[in-house]
Amino acid sequence: MSDMPKDLTKPRLIGRRSLLIGAGGLAATGLAAPYIGDARAAEPIKIGMLWAKTGTIVDQSEYLAQGGVLALEQINSTLLGRPAEIVWLDEPNPQGAQQNAQRLIDEHKVVGLIGGALSSTALAISAVAKRSKIPFVAANAAAADLTGKACNRYTFRSQPPVDVQSRILAPHVLTYGKKWYLLTASYAFGQDIRNAFADYLKQAGGTVVGADEVPVNTPDYSSFILKIRQARPDAVIGGIAAGDLTTFLKQWNELGMKGRIPFAEIAIGDTDIWGVGAEAATGVFTKMWYYNNPDNSAEDKAFAAAYQKKHNRPAADKAWMGWTGMRALLGAIELAKSTEPAAIVGGLERWSFMEGDHASKFRDFDHQMLRRTLVVETKPQITDRWDFFDAKASLPRNAAEMDAIFGTPQQIGCTMDGL
């Protein structure tokens, strides 16, 4: 699948001339910089990137990384008049993510971090960011705690959390009926989905007719699917991510369940559904962005075209998320006119971009980005290897709904320390 070189023997550099992935790291090599009298000013500004290189999330991470690299290339790998580089290290698990985040800070002297392909690794990186007082943009994680009880002044999250996406998707699932079965992963993301949908259904007067937690990397879902078949729910709520979701939906189809019971899940990635294939793909989902959404902004369409030109395939939503998260960090540095951590935090608090009539930005009290979420449904007939979805809605529709769905300080439970 990857169009990147496979030399994994040592750390590599990337930049305006090349994109090379190595097991140890990745950085942008700039062209020869003009002479600058101040030696410190001539040194490259380094951004640390932590996306998984192994495991079930690796397909998503490839796109997240490519989006981030494109964001830097689009400003000619230059920040504050200095060359800029990206250093990419792995996040194989929470402990490994913490260790590599600290390496980026201590050894590579990065001025900011982006990463967290899974909520578990994002929470681990966030703890390092707080301890080391360095800004961190979590561009893919959805667990509530990241901008809730585990929030901190240095962490910013661009994807809406689980409870927000659940409140957006749940009304659509209710149209199928009020008996739901919950199948969720046994870590923060899945547990948040289970709790959010169960609470919503209870308030709506519905019933959870079954609930299972499944380990990450489950190879065989047949026993769970048989339990779902026997329970006869009106809908199945999924809370399994990336390669696990791909595996489940393939087996769901193989056991004759596609079309019999509706399936719904939040925060699907394009790579998840592309891996399922046109024959087995099914469901209604939330997602952050879709390359073939007719309502995309001119800027988003330009990004999609630039990505297509560079990689000869459509941009997955994760590429857009990596691009947007990196743009936030790069833009904050320019706004701050400084590489000092506190100044960059201030820049992130001021940074925003327009999505239609809405200015998407990080909220002051918890650093959660306020932005709309797409509700999509798989097409009844899929004839394109990339185009699987029809966009159904972009929610919330207005500022009042945005505030209600994203919650108040009291509901969120975030208490930040000072810088």
C-alpha positions, 0 to 999 in steps of 0.5 A, spaced: 500 500 500 505 504 501 508 508 496 514 510 501 521 507 501 522 501 505 529 502 508 528 501 515 535 500 518 536 507 521 533 514 522 532 518 516 531 525 514 525 528 510 524 535 507 523 539 500 527 533 496 525 527 499 520 523 503 523 517 507 521 513 512 525 509 517 524 505 524 528 510 528 525 517 525 524 522 520 526 529 519 525 534 513 532 536 510 532 543 507 535 546 501 541 550 503 539 556 507 542 563 506 547 565 510 544 568 517 549 572 522 546 569 528 548 562 528 542 560 533 538 563 527 541 559 522 539 552 526 533 548 523 526 549 527 524 542 529 517 539 530 516 532 533 512 527 530 509 521 533 505 516 529 505 509 529 509 505 524 507 498 526 500 495 529 493 495 527 493 503 526 499 503 521 495 504 515 492 511 518 498 513 521 501 513 514 496 518 511 497 522 518 504 523 517 504 524 509 499 530 511 503 533 516 509 533 511 505 536 506 503 542 510 511 543 512 512 543 504 507 548 503 510 553 506 517 551 503 520 548 509 521 555 513 518 558 519 520 564 522 525 565 516 529 559 518 529 552 515 524 547 518 524 540 519 520 534 522 523 528 526 518 522 526 519 517 531 514 511 532 509 510 538 508 502 538 505 503 545 503 508 551 510 506 554 514 507 547 510 513 545 512 516 552 519 514 551 520 517 544 516 523 546 522 524 551 527 523 546 524 528 541 525 533 546 531 531 549 535 529 543 532 532 537 530 539 541 523 539 538 519 545 539 513 542 539 509 535 538 504 532 534 501 525 534 497 520 538 494 515 533 490 512 538 487 515 544 492 511 549 498 513 546 496 520 545 494 520 553 501 518 554 504 523 550 500 529 553 503 527 560 510 528 557 508 535 554 505 537 561 511 535 564 516 537 559 512 544 558 512 543 550 506 544 546 502 538 543 497 537 538 493 531 538 490 530 531 487 523 531 485 521 539 478 521 541 478 519 548 474 524 553 480 525 558 485 528 553 481 535 554 477 532 560 480 530 567 487 529 564 487 536 560 493 540 561 495 547 558 500 544 553 495 539 550 491 541 544 486 536 541 483 537 533 478 531 533 472 532 537 472 527 543 467 521 543 461 524 547 461 529 542 461 525 536 456 520 539 451 525 541 451 527 533 451 520 531 446 517 536 439 520 533 441 517 526 441 510 530 435 511 533 431 511 527 433 504 526 430 503 533 431 503 541 434 496 542 442 497 541 448 492 542 455 495 544 461 492 541 467 496 543 474 495 544 477 494 551 481 501 552 479 508 553 476 509 546 472 503 546 470 504 553 468 512 552 463 509 546 460 504 550 459 509 556 456 515 551 452 511 547 449 507 553 447 514 557 444 517 550 440 510 549 437 510 557 435 517 556 431 516 550 428 510 553 431 505 549 435 498 552 442 495 551 440 488 549 448 486 549 455 489 550 462 486 549 469 489 550 474 486 545 481 486 546 485 490 541 488 485 535 482 480 535 483 476 529 476 472 530 469 476 531 465 470 529 463 468 537 461 476 538 457 476 531 453 470 533 451 473 540 449 479 536 445 475 531 441 471 537 440 478 541 436 481 535 438 488 536 435 494 532 442 496 531 450 495 533 454 500 535 461 499 534 467 502 538 473 498 535 478 502 531 482 501 524 484 494 522 480 491 528 474 494 525 476 492 518 476 485 520 470 485 524 466 488 518 469 483 513 467 477 518 460 481 519 459 480 511 461 473 511 456 471 516 451 474 512 449 480 517 450 485 512 444 488 511 440 485 516 442 489 522 444 496 521 451 498 524 454 504 526 460 507 529 464 514 530 470 516 528 471 512 522 477 512 518 477 512 510 483 506 510 478 502 515 473 502 510 477 501 504 480 495 507 473 492 508 472 492 500 466 494 496 462 488 497 463 488 505 462 495 506 456 497 510 454 502 516 453 509 518 459 513 521 462 520 523 468 522 520 472 528 520 473 530 513 471 526 506 475 528 500 469 527 495 464 531 500 461 537 495 461 542 501 468 542 502 471 549 502 476 551 497 482 550 501 480 543 503 479 542 495 486 545 494 489 540 499 486 534 496 488 536 489 495 537 492 495 530 495 492 527 489 498 530 485 503 528 490 501 521 492 497 519 486 491 517 490 485 521 494 487 524 500 484 519 506 481 523 512 487 522 516 491 525 511 487 531 512 487 531 519 495 530 519 495 536 515 490 540 519 494 539 526 501 540 523 498 547 520 495 549 527 502 548 530 506 551 524 501 557 524 502 558 531 509 558 531 508 564 526 503 567 530 507 567 536 514 569 532 517 565 537 519 558 538 518 559 546 513 553 548 509 558 552 509 563 546 507 557 541 501 555 546 499 562 546 499 562 538 495 555 538 490 559 542 489 564 537 490 560 531 483 558 527 481 556 520 474 557 516 470 551 514 464 554 511 461 560 515 464 557 521 471 559 524 474 552 527 479 553 533 481 551 540 477 553 545 480 556 551 478 552 557 480 545 555 484 546 548 478 542 544 478 544 537 470 546 536 469 544 529 463 540 525 463 533 524 460 529 518 455 524 518 456 519 512 453 512 510 456 507 505 453 508 498 448 502 496 452 501 490 460 502 490 463 503 484 470 506 485 475 503 489 476 510 493 469 513 494 465 509 499 461 514 502 455 519 501 455 525 506 449 526 510 450 532 514 455 536 517 453 538 524 452 542 529 449 547 524 450 553 528 454 556 534 448 555 539 448 547 537 456 547 537 456 550 545 451 545 547 454 539 544 461 540 546 459 541 553 460 546 558 466 547 563 463 543 568 461 538 564 468 537 561 471 537 568 478 540 565 482 544 570 488 547 567 495 549 571 498 555 569 504 555 564 
